[in-house]
Amino acid sequence: GNLEWLDKNKSSFLIMWRRPEEWGKLIYQWVVKNGLTNSVFTLYELTSGDDTENEEFHGLDESMLLRALQALQQEHKAEIITLDDGRGVKFF
């Protein structure tokens, strides 16, 4: 369940510590716990900001973060947005 093939020939793969949905759940729990629903964050703030320094998702690779946020978006808990200086996310 934590291995994902990166090509059709199954010659390279990605082994994940946690699936994107699990990362999304951890991020959303942090948002709710800190009363940050209806807030907007840059991707940098989530993975490198001072507020997330003690969280498991601090330092998470941006591609995995985006996948986690996409999972939350499918659950209508977040929306990925484009900002002037990059991407961000609004939590509901």
All heavy atoms as an XYZ file, in Angstrom:
762
protein
N       0.787     -1.197      0.000
C       0.000      0.000      0.000
C       0.836      1.272      0.000
O       0.336      2.314     -0.325
N       2.119      1.180      0.386
C       2.958      2.378      0.432
C       3.995      2.404     -0.680
O       4.957      3.148     -0.616
C       3.648      2.501      1.786
C       2.671      2.865      2.881
O       1.504      3.118      2.622
N       3.130      2.886      4.098
N       3.802      1.591     -1.705
C       4.666      1.586     -2.869
C       3.847      2.029     -4.067
O       2.714      1.606     -4.244
C       5.225      0.178     -3.117
C       6.173      0.053     -4.303
C       7.336     -0.841     -3.935
C       5.457     -0.483     -5.513
N       4.436      2.903     -4.870
C       3.730      3.377     -6.058
C       4.685      3.327     -7.241
O       5.789      3.864     -7.184
C       3.260      4.810     -5.831
C       2.472      5.378     -6.974
C       1.953      6.764     -6.652
O       1.107      6.870     -5.744
O       2.409      7.718     -7.292
N       4.269      2.664     -8.302
C       5.077      2.586     -9.507
C       5.065      3.937    -10.203
O       4.023      4.572    -10.322
C       4.553      1.503    -10.452
C       4.730      0.131     -9.880
C       3.762     -0.671     -9.362
C       5.956     -0.575     -9.731
N       4.315     -1.838     -8.901
C       5.654     -1.811     -9.121
C       7.280     -0.287    -10.054
C       6.640     -2.759     -8.825
C       8.258     -1.242     -9.761
C       7.937     -2.457     -9.155
N       6.224      4.372    -10.689
C       6.350      5.668    -11.332
C       6.285      5.587    -12.852
O       6.201      6.606    -13.516
C       7.666      6.345    -10.909
C       7.775      6.654     -9.412
C       9.156      7.202     -9.091
C       6.698      7.634     -8.989
N       6.330      4.363    -13.386
C       6.262      4.210    -14.838
C       5.493      2.950    -15.195
O       5.280      2.071    -14.356
C       7.664      4.194    -15.462
C       8.537      3.060    -14.937
O       8.091      2.315    -14.044
O       9.656      2.920    -15.425
N       5.089      2.856    -16.447
C       4.282      1.722    -16.894
C       5.063      0.418    -16.930
O       4.501     -0.662    -16.787
C       3.693      1.999    -18.283
C       2.653      3.085    -18.285
C       2.097      3.329    -19.664
C       1.081      4.449    -19.631
N       0.532      4.736    -20.952
N       6.372      0.502    -17.142
C       7.200     -0.705    -17.207
C       7.561     -1.250    -15.829
O       8.223     -2.277    -15.724
C       8.496     -0.410    -17.977
C       8.221     -0.062    -19.412
O       7.255     -0.532    -20.003
N       9.067      0.786    -19.980
N       7.140     -0.536    -14.802
C       7.420     -0.920    -13.419
C       8.921     -1.094    -13.188
O       9.367     -2.065    -12.595
C       6.649     -2.183    -13.030
C       5.155     -1.964    -13.019
C       4.405     -3.162    -12.480
C       2.920     -2.861    -12.430
N       2.156     -3.957    -11.874
N       9.683     -0.113    -13.671
C      11.128     -0.160    -13.465
C      11.587      0.805    -12.372
O      12.712      0.699    -11.903
C      11.864      0.162    -14.775
O      11.547      1.467    -15.209
N      10.726      1.745    -11.977
C      11.065      2.625    -10.864
C       9.819      2.870    -10.024
O       8.701      2.853    -10.526
C      11.655      3.944    -11.367
O      10.735      4.628    -12.168
N      10.049      3.074     -8.732
C       8.916      3.216     -7.819
C       9.247      4.175     -6.699
O      10.398      4.544     -6.488
C       8.496      1.852     -7.251
C       9.601      1.117     -6.541
C       9.843      1.319     -5.198
C      10.400      0.225     -7.234
C      10.863      0.641     -4.551
C      11.415     -0.467     -6.595
C      11.650     -0.249     -5.248
N       8.217      4.553     -5.999
C       8.318      5.444     -4.853
C       7.795      4.686     -3.638
O       6.704      4.115     -3.682
C       7.463      6.694     -5.099
C       7.306      7.690     -3.961
C       8.634      8.357     -3.641
C       6.271      8.742     -4.341
N       8.603      4.657     -2.588
C       8.150      4.078     -1.325
C       7.833      5.239     -0.400
O       8.664      6.118     -0.192
C       9.217      3.158     -0.697
C       9.472      1.975     -1.607
C       8.769      2.699      0.689
C      10.541      1.036     -1.123
N       6.623      5.251      0.124
C       6.163      6.371      0.936
C       6.094      5.969      2.405
O       5.624      4.878      2.733
C       4.771      6.807      0.469
C       4.756      7.311     -0.947
S       3.094      7.648     -1.553
C       2.634      6.015     -2.139
N       6.553      6.873      3.242
C       6.441      6.678      4.690
C       4.971      6.657      5.083
O       4.527      5.836      5.866
C       7.177      7.821      5.388
C       7.078      7.794      6.870
C       6.327      8.605      7.656
C       7.757      6.910      7.757
N       6.485      8.293      8.972
C       7.369      7.244      9.072
C       8.653      5.869      7.579
C       7.840      6.577     10.180
C       9.127      5.211      8.701
C       8.719      5.562      9.977
N       4.240      7.594      4.501
C       2.787      7.669      4.676
C       2.167      7.972      3.325
O       2.754      8.649      2.507
C       2.411      8.809      5.628
C       2.718      8.549      7.057
C       2.021      9.613      7.925
N       2.082      9.239      9.305
C       2.985      9.693     10.163
N       3.891     10.560      9.774
N       2.973      9.299     11.417
N       0.968      7.489      3.120
C       0.242      7.789      1.889
C      -0.198      9.256      1.917
O      -0.346      9.848      2.994
C      -0.968      6.872      1.752
C      -0.539      5.409      1.753
C      -1.290      4.456      0.898
N      -1.915      4.903     -0.308
C      -1.313      4.951     -1.520
N      -0.064      4.629     -1.646
N      -1.993      5.322     -2.582
N      -0.438      9.868      0.758
C      -0.855     11.273      0.726
C      -2.090     11.556      1.578
O      -2.167     12.593      2.244
C      -1.142     11.513     -0.756
C      -0.296     10.526     -1.473
C      -0.243      9.322     -0.578
N      -3.033     10.630      1.591
C      -4.244     10.808      2.386
C      -3.919     10.894      3.883
O      -4.562     11.634      4.628
C      -5.231      9.663      2.136
C      -5.721      9.572      0.712
C      -4.745      8.872     -0.249
O      -3.740      8.281      0.201
O      -4.983      8.948     -1.462
N      -2.930     10.118      4.328
C      -2.529     10.144      5.734
C      -1.864     11.474      6.082
O      -2.115     12.042      7.152
C      -1.586      8.989      6.031
C      -2.231      7.621      5.889
C      -1.217      6.504      6.023
O      -0.558      6.428      7.087
O      -1.061      5.721      5.069
N      -1.002     11.974      5.180
C      -0.385     13.281      5.401
C      -1.465     14.359      5.453
O      -1.426     15.262      6.296
C       0.633     13.607      4.302
C       1.927     12.874      4.433
C       2.447     11.973      3.553
C       2.876     12.974      5.502
N       3.650     11.516      4.018
C       3.940     12.108      5.202
C       2.920     13.713      6.681
C       5.041     11.969      6.046
C       4.016     13.568      7.523
C       5.064     12.710      7.201
N      -2.423     14.267      4.542
C      -3.520     15.232      4.529
C      -4.279     15.242      5.842
O      -4.619     16.301      6.375
N      -4.521     14.065      6.372
C      -5.241     13.958      7.644
C      -4.449     14.626      8.776
O      -5.010     15.352      9.590
C      -5.498     12.483      7.971
C      -6.301     12.268      9.222
C      -6.587     10.799      9.448
C      -7.381     10.606     10.727
N      -7.686      9.194     10.968
N      -3.133     14.391      8.806
C      -2.294     15.019      9.836
C      -2.292     16.538      9.709
O      -2.382     17.251     10.711
C      -0.850     14.514      9.733
C      -0.561     13.129     10.268
C       0.876     12.741      9.961
C      -0.806     13.081     11.765
N      -2.191     17.024      8.483
C      -2.194     18.472      8.255
C      -3.523     19.066      8.686
O      -3.574     20.079      9.385
C      -1.895     18.786      6.778
C      -0.453     18.387      6.445
C      -2.137     20.260      6.474
C      -0.140     18.348      4.956
N      -4.618     18.422      8.298
C      -5.932     18.953      8.635
C      -6.182     18.915     10.144
O      -6.802     19.834     10.699
C      -7.027     18.199      7.881
C      -8.337     18.944      7.911
C      -8.516     20.103      7.165
C      -9.395     18.504      8.700
C      -9.704     20.810      7.197
C     -10.588     19.192      8.739
C     -10.736     20.351      7.986
O     -11.911     21.049      8.032
N      -5.695     17.887     10.818
C      -5.828     17.831     12.275
C      -5.111     19.010     12.925
O      -5.620     19.612     13.879
C      -5.263     16.511     12.815
C      -6.144     15.330     12.548
C      -5.493     14.004     12.938
O      -4.294     13.925     13.185
N      -6.291     12.947     12.978
N      -3.939     19.368     12.399
C      -3.199     20.514     12.913
C      -3.981     21.803     12.680
O      -4.063     22.659     13.564
C      -1.820     20.576     12.236
C      -1.044     21.792     12.580
C      -0.326     22.029     13.714
C      -0.921     22.978     11.783
N       0.238     23.282     13.666
C      -0.109     23.882     12.491
C      -1.409     23.346     10.536
C       0.218     25.145     11.991
C      -1.084     24.598     10.037
C      -0.276     25.473     10.760
N      -4.572     21.948     11.502
C      -5.364     23.137     11.172
C      -6.523     23.284     12.159
O      -6.733     24.352     12.730
C      -5.884     23.057      9.712
C      -6.943     24.112      9.445
C      -4.736     23.193      8.724
N      -7.268     22.217     12.357
C      -8.438     22.262     13.247
C      -8.004     22.503     14.695
O      -8.580     23.346     15.396
C      -9.261     20.960     13.114
C     -10.348     20.889     14.169
C      -9.863     20.875     11.713
N      -6.959     21.786     15.128
C      -6.482     21.908     16.508
C      -6.065     23.340     16.842
O      -6.258     23.807     17.965
C      -5.304     20.948     16.736
C      -4.659     21.022     18.100
C      -3.525     20.032     18.244
C      -2.353     20.493     17.402
N      -1.153     19.669     17.563
N      -5.536     24.044     15.864
C      -5.057     25.401     16.083
C      -6.057     26.477     15.653
O      -5.730     27.661     15.625
C      -3.724     25.603     15.355
C      -2.620     24.823     16.024
O      -2.183     25.159     17.105
N      -2.190     23.751     15.391
N      -7.285     26.058     15.328
C      -8.327     27.010     14.963
C      -8.020     27.788     13.688
O      -8.319     28.967     13.604
N      -7.427     27.123     12.713
C      -6.974     27.796     11.496
C      -7.835     27.512     10.273
O      -7.413     27.780      9.150
C      -5.509     27.412     11.223
C      -4.529     27.810     12.324
C      -3.164     27.193     12.079
C      -4.435     29.322     12.433
N      -9.038     26.961     10.481
C      -9.923     26.787      9.331
C     -10.263     28.168      8.783
O     -10.215     29.158      9.510
C     -11.202     26.013      9.713
O     -11.818     26.658     10.813
C     -10.902     24.564     10.050
N     -10.565     28.230      7.504
C     -10.810     29.477      6.780
C      -9.555     30.348      6.689
O      -9.649     31.556      6.494
C     -11.969     30.279      7.371
C     -13.274     29.524      7.233
O     -13.556     28.975      6.180
N     -14.045     29.470      8.298
N      -8.384     29.733      6.842
C      -7.114     30.438      6.708
C      -6.429     30.010      5.419
O      -6.646     28.913      4.918
C      -6.190     30.114      7.883
O      -6.755     30.555      9.093
N      -5.568     30.894      4.907
C      -4.790     30.606      3.704
C      -3.321     30.508      4.093
O      -2.819     31.338      4.859
C      -4.984     31.712      2.646
C      -4.087     31.473      1.445
C      -6.442     31.793      2.220
N      -2.656     29.488      3.569
C      -1.238     29.288      3.817
C      -0.515     29.086      2.492
O      -1.072     28.515      1.564
C      -0.993     28.010      4.653
C      -1.504     28.103      6.045
C      -2.801     27.711      6.351
C      -0.700     28.571      7.064
C      -3.283     27.782      7.638
C      -1.170     28.655      8.355
C      -2.472     28.263      8.647
N       0.738     29.517      2.435
C       1.578     29.133      1.302
C       2.086     27.725      1.587
O       2.092     27.267      2.734
C       2.779     30.082      1.133
O       3.624     29.975      2.277
C       2.330     31.521      0.930
N       2.523     27.044      0.545
C       3.084     25.713      0.749
C       4.335     25.801      1.616
O       4.591     24.936      2.445
C       3.389     25.058     -0.595
C       2.199     24.890     -1.544
C       2.612     24.063     -2.755
C       1.000     24.289     -0.858
N       5.096     26.882      1.426
C       6.304     27.080      2.229
C       5.961     27.178      3.716
O       6.636     26.578      4.553
C       7.038     28.349      1.775
C       8.253     28.645      2.603
C       9.473     28.036      2.319
C       8.188     29.518      3.691
C      10.593     28.285      3.090
C       9.304     29.778      4.467
C      10.506     29.162      4.162
O      11.614     29.406      4.937
N       4.919     27.919      4.051
C       4.528     28.067      5.461
C       4.193     26.727      6.087
O       4.511     26.483      7.257
C       3.322     28.995      5.591
C       3.626     30.455      5.354
C       2.383     31.309      5.360
O       1.420     30.989      4.636
O       2.380     32.308      6.104
N       3.555     25.842      5.330
C       3.168     24.544      5.879
C       4.366     23.644      6.137
O       4.416     22.955      7.148
C       2.191     23.834      4.941
C       0.775     24.398      4.912
C      -0.051     23.670      3.871
C       0.119     24.310      6.282
N       5.323     23.651      5.224
C       6.442     22.701      5.371
C       7.685     23.301      6.001
O       8.547     22.557      6.462
C       6.837     22.103      4.005
O       7.215     23.161      3.129
C       5.701     21.302      3.416
N       7.786     24.630      6.034
C       9.014     25.243      6.533
C       8.784     26.373      7.529
O       9.746     26.960      8.020
C       9.830     25.798      5.353
O      10.115     24.779      4.426
N       7.540     26.683      7.813
C       7.237     27.793      8.712
C       7.484     27.468     10.176
O       7.523     26.302     10.581
N       7.651     28.508     10.960
C       7.888     28.341     12.391
C       6.721     27.658     13.096
O       6.919     26.916     14.059
C       8.145     29.698     13.059
C       9.450     30.334     12.592
O      10.329     29.604     12.087
O       9.583     31.561     12.733
N       5.501     27.905     12.624
C       4.310     27.347     13.278
C       4.217     25.832     13.157
O       3.528     25.190     13.946
C       3.042     27.975     12.701
C       2.932     29.454     13.039
O       3.575     29.903     14.018
O       2.213     30.162     12.318
N       4.868     25.268     12.155
C       4.779     23.813     11.944
C       6.059     23.082     12.335
O       6.193     21.892     12.089
C       4.470     23.494     10.475
O       5.548     23.963      9.653
C       3.163     24.122     10.034
N       6.968     23.791     12.956
C       8.294     23.232     13.257
C       8.243     21.900     14.011
O       9.056     21.018     13.765
C       9.091     24.256     14.058
C      10.567     24.023     14.014
C      11.319     25.215     14.567
O      10.994     25.677     15.684
O      12.228     25.684     13.872
N       7.290     21.732     14.902
C       7.205     20.496     15.699
C       6.221     19.480     15.134
O       5.912     18.492     15.797
C       6.835     20.836     17.142
C       7.923     21.647     17.812
O       9.104     21.395     17.615
N       7.525     22.636     18.588
N       5.729     19.724     13.934
C       4.758     18.823     13.323
C       5.460     17.807     12.416
O       6.511     18.091     11.852
C       3.728     19.610     12.510
C       2.948     20.623     13.318
C       2.166     20.017     14.465
O       1.616     18.906     14.298
O       2.085     20.650     15.528
N       4.855     16.629     12.281
C       5.449     15.564     11.472
C       5.568     15.946     10.002
O       6.464     15.471      9.307
C       4.630     14.278     11.604
C       4.705     13.661     12.983
C       3.954     12.353     13.046
O       4.328     11.426     12.299
O       2.997     12.273     13.815
N       4.694     16.811      9.517
C       4.724     17.186      8.107
C       5.709     18.321      7.820
O       5.893     18.707      6.675
C       3.324     17.536      7.591
C       2.630     18.624      8.369
C       2.824     19.956      8.057
C       1.770     18.303      9.406
C       2.179     20.959      8.757
C       1.113     19.291     10.122
C       1.323     20.626      9.796
N       6.353     18.855      8.840
C       7.369     19.895      8.634
C       8.520     19.298      7.823
O       9.051     18.255      8.148
C       7.879     20.413      9.979
C       8.770     21.606      9.857
N       8.281     22.878      9.742
C      10.118     21.717      9.817
C       9.284     23.730      9.654
N      10.414     23.046      9.691
N       8.871     19.942      6.727
C       9.938     19.451      5.863
C       9.481     18.465      4.803
O      10.303     17.931      4.056
N       8.183     18.235      4.727
C       7.637     17.302      3.740
C       7.938     17.787      2.321
O       7.850     18.979      2.031
C       6.119     17.185      3.942
C       5.373     16.127      3.138
C       5.852     14.723      3.514
C       3.878     16.247      3.391
N       8.304     16.861      1.455
C       8.586     17.168      0.055
C       7.369     17.832     -0.584
O       6.229     17.417     -0.357
C       8.937     15.869     -0.667
C       9.204     16.074     -2.133
O      10.239     16.681     -2.464
O       8.369     15.636     -2.946
N       7.597     18.854     -1.411
C       6.491     19.621     -1.989
C       5.563     18.764     -2.841
O       4.347     18.961     -2.827
C       7.007     20.802     -2.818
C       5.879     21.696     -3.292
C       6.349     22.958     -3.982
O       7.301     23.585     -3.488
O       5.751     23.314     -5.006
N       6.110     17.798     -3.576
C       5.236     16.959     -4.411
C       4.307     16.113     -3.546
O       3.134     15.939     -3.878
C       6.055     16.080     -5.355
O       6.849     15.165     -4.628
N       4.793     15.617     -2.426
C       3.941     14.841     -1.518
C       2.941     15.759     -0.822
O       1.783     15.389     -0.628
C       4.785     14.089     -0.489
C       3.958     13.191      0.409
S       3.000     11.909     -0.446
C       4.290     10.804     -0.970
N       3.373     16.969     -0.474
C       2.462     17.936      0.132
C       1.302     18.238     -0.816
O       0.144     18.245     -0.398
C       3.207     19.226      0.485
C       2.338     20.367      1.003
C       1.662     20.000      2.317
C       3.160     21.635      1.157
N       1.615     18.467     -2.076
C       0.555     18.742     -3.051
C      -0.413     17.577     -3.169
O      -1.629     17.775     -3.251
C       1.157     19.072     -4.415
C       1.627     20.506     -4.586
C       2.407     20.662     -5.874
C       0.452     21.463     -4.556
N       0.100     16.378     -3.154
C      -0.773     15.202     -3.221
C      -1.649     15.104     -1.980
O      -2.824     14.742     -2.065
C       0.058     13.942     -3.424
C       0.729     13.932     -4.802
C       1.615     12.771     -5.000
N       0.817     11.548     -5.018
C       1.341     10.340     -5.063
N       2.638     10.179     -5.109
N       0.565      9.280     -5.074
N      -1.086     15.430     -0.816
C      -1.868     15.417      0.428
C      -2.967     16.474      0.376
O      -4.112     16.218      0.769
C      -0.942     15.666      1.620
N      -2.627     17.647     -0.144
C      -3.612     18.720     -0.241
C      -4.678     18.401     -1.284
O      -5.845     18.758     -1.115
C      -2.919     20.047     -0.558
C      -1.964     20.558      0.523
C      -1.246     21.806      0.046
C      -2.687     20.797      1.840
N      -4.299     17.710     -2.350
C      -5.282     17.282     -3.347
C      -6.272     16.301     -2.733
O      -7.474     16.347     -3.033
C      -4.581     16.662     -4.558
C      -3.880     17.683     -5.419
C      -2.940     17.063     -6.435
O      -2.615     15.874     -6.383
N      -2.467     17.880     -7.367
N      -5.780     15.424     -1.857
C      -6.674     14.494     -1.161
C      -7.652     15.266     -0.285
O      -8.849     14.947     -0.241
C      -5.866     13.496     -0.327
N      -7.171     16.301      0.408
C      -8.057     17.130      1.229
C      -9.040     17.904      0.364
O     -10.192     18.112      0.755
C      -7.234     18.102      2.084
C      -6.461     17.500      3.246
C      -5.606     18.556      3.915
C      -7.404     16.856      4.246
N      -8.588     18.319     -0.801
C      -9.469     19.047     -1.719
C     -10.615     18.153     -2.183
O     -11.755     18.598     -2.286
C      -8.637     19.542     -2.912
C      -9.373     20.484     -3.829
C      -8.438     21.176     -4.801
O      -7.996     22.276     -4.522
N      -8.148     20.543     -5.922
N     -10.321     16.891     -2.431
C     -11.365     15.949     -2.842
C     -12.394     15.739     -1.737
O     -13.547     15.446     -2.007
C     -10.750     14.607     -3.250
C      -9.996     14.675     -4.558
C      -9.344     13.351     -4.921
O      -9.236     12.447     -4.101
N      -8.903     13.251     -6.154
N     -11.963     15.896     -0.492
C     -12.869     15.753      0.652
C     -13.541     17.086      1.001
O     -14.231     17.185      2.019
C     -12.100     15.243      1.870
C     -11.516     13.857      1.696
C     -10.671     13.446      2.891
O     -10.820     14.037      3.987
O      -9.857     12.527      2.732
N     -13.299     18.117      0.205
C     -13.862     19.456      0.414
C     -13.410     20.065      1.740
O     -14.151     20.822      2.372
C     -15.386     19.444      0.321
C     -15.874     18.832     -0.951
N     -15.759     19.458     -2.173
C     -16.448     17.629     -1.204
C     -16.249     18.676     -3.118
N     -16.678     17.557     -2.564
N     -12.185     19.737      2.154
C     -11.618     20.303      3.376
C     -10.595     21.389      3.072
O     -10.146     22.090      3.971
C     -10.963     19.202      4.216
C     -11.961     18.205      4.761
C     -11.268     17.150      5.583
C     -12.282     16.186      6.184
N     -11.628     15.148      6.984
N     -10.215     21.497      1.791
C      -9.203     22.477      1.397
C      -9.362     22.791     -0.080
O     -10.004     22.042     -0.817
C      -7.806     21.925      1.666
N      -8.751     23.913     -0.479
C      -8.706     24.272     -1.890
C      -7.313     24.802     -2.204
O      -6.833     25.732     -1.547
C      -9.738     25.353     -2.212
C      -9.734     25.746     -3.671
C     -10.741     26.830     -4.000
O     -11.537     27.200     -3.118
O     -10.716     27.307     -5.136
N      -6.670     24.195     -3.176
C      -5.351     24.651     -3.610
C      -5.566     25.875     -4.494
O      -6.403     25.862     -5.390
C      -4.610     23.536     -4.371
C      -4.428     22.323     -3.454
C      -3.273     24.037     -4.898
C      -3.942     21.074     -4.158
N      -4.822     26.932     -4.205
C      -4.982     28.180     -4.940
C      -3.632     28.643     -5.485
O      -2.582     28.257     -4.984
C      -5.610     29.277     -4.051
C      -4.794     29.486     -2.779
C      -7.038     28.950     -3.715
C      -5.298     30.600     -1.886
N      -3.683     29.471     -6.512
C      -2.477     30.058     -7.073
C      -2.340     31.469     -6.537
O      -3.263     32.272     -6.650
C      -2.547     30.078     -8.611
O      -2.719     28.736     -9.068
C      -1.284     30.651     -9.199
N      -1.192     31.748     -5.944
C      -0.897     33.071     -5.407
C       0.105     33.761     -6.328
O       0.689     33.119     -7.202
C      -0.315     32.947     -3.990
C      -1.179     32.180     -2.981
C      -0.391     31.895     -1.720
C      -2.418     32.989     -2.661
N       0.336     35.043     -6.127
C       1.281     35.786     -6.965
C       2.671     35.155     -6.952
O       3.357     35.126     -7.965
C       1.391     37.237     -6.493
C       0.108     38.008     -6.745
O      -0.686     37.587     -7.613
O      -0.109     39.016     -6.060
N       3.084     34.658     -5.800
C       4.434     34.118     -5.666
C       4.471     32.598     -5.557
O       5.424     32.022     -5.057
C       5.132     34.751     -4.464
C       4.357     34.557     -3.170
O       3.188     34.112     -3.230
O       4.906     34.859     -2.103
N       3.449     31.928     -6.005
C       3.445     30.460     -5.963
C       2.072     29.911     -5.645
O       1.055     30.515     -5.946
N       2.073     28.783     -4.982
C       0.804     28.123     -4.636
C       0.526     28.253     -3.148
O       1.429     28.381     -2.343
C       0.872     26.645     -5.008
C       0.889     26.388     -6.464
C       0.797     24.912     -6.718
N       0.917     24.630     -8.136
C       1.222     23.452     -8.619
N       1.426     22.452     -7.827
N       1.315     23.274     -9.913
N      -0.733     28.122     -2.844
C      -1.168     28.156     -1.473
C      -2.364     27.243     -1.299
O      -2.775     26.555     -2.224
N      -2.907     27.251     -0.100
C      -4.059     26.409      0.190
C      -4.952     27.120      1.198
O      -4.462     27.787      2.112
C      -3.624     25.014      0.707
C      -2.821     25.120      2.002
C      -4.814     24.106      0.904
N      -6.237     27.005      0.992
C      -7.214     27.511      1.960
C      -7.910     26.311      2.560
O      -8.341     25.405      1.848
C      -8.244     28.430      1.302
C      -9.257     28.951      2.317
C     -10.199     29.964      1.733
C     -11.114     30.450      2.863
N     -11.989     31.509      2.427
N      -7.996     26.296      3.879
C      -8.644     25.195      4.585
C     -10.050     25.574      4.993
O     -10.327     26.708      5.346
C      -7.834     24.815      5.839
C      -6.486     24.230      5.514
C      -5.341     24.995      5.583
C      -6.383     22.909      5.117
C      -4.110     24.471      5.263
C      -5.153     22.372      4.803
C      -4.016     23.154      4.871
N     -10.952     24.617      4.930
C     -12.360     24.826      5.304
C     -12.707     24.066      6.562
O     -12.151     23.091      6.897
C     -13.290     24.377      4.176
C     -12.974     25.029      2.861
C     -12.478     24.279      1.813
C     -13.156     26.382      2.675
C     -12.195     24.867      0.595
C     -12.877     26.980      1.462
C     -12.383     26.215      0.415
